[in-house]
Amino acid sequence: MDGLIYFWKLHVFNFMSLAKIGIVYDYSSQTERK
């Protein structure tokens, strides 16, 4: 059971990191267009 919780937390953490990278990439590409 502990392993499942650890895996879930790791999955959420990875998802948040990818979302942050996506937002930063989106923001940088928008500033370049201007």
Sequence and secondary structure as in RCSB ss.txt:
>XXXX:A:sequence
MDGLIYFWKLHVFNFMSLAKIGIVYDYSSQTERK
>XXXX:A:secstr
 HHHHHHHHHHHHHHHHHHHHHHHHHHHHHHHH 
